[in-house]
Amino acid sequence: MMIKTGTQLQSKWGIGTASGKVKDTYAQKVTKTIKDNVVTKHGEFGNKALYIQQSDGDFCAKKRK
């Protein structure tokens, strides 16, 4: 399943779950600064890195695999 910009997601986070909306997808290496932390994800075709705005307004970067 290809995840696109605007897709609503829910994932496991610690002992709970987090939900949000995909703001951007990347099929290459991407580096973002989130809350003063530098985060790098290595996206690729078929397994893109995701930049997500969580339901509480915060942002995170994830990769499915």
C-alpha positions, 0 to 999 in steps of 0.5 A: 500500500502506497501512503500518500500526502494527506493519509490519516495514520495510526501507529503503536507508540510506546504503550499506546498509539499515535495518530496523525496526517501525512504532510510529506513523503520522501523516496530518498534520505531526508533530515528534519529538525523536530523539537530541536532534535535532528532526525534522519530517515532513509526513504526509498521507492516502495518504503518512503519516509513519512513526515507526519503531523500528529493529532496533538499538533506535533510532528514526527518522522517515520519509516514503515520498515 
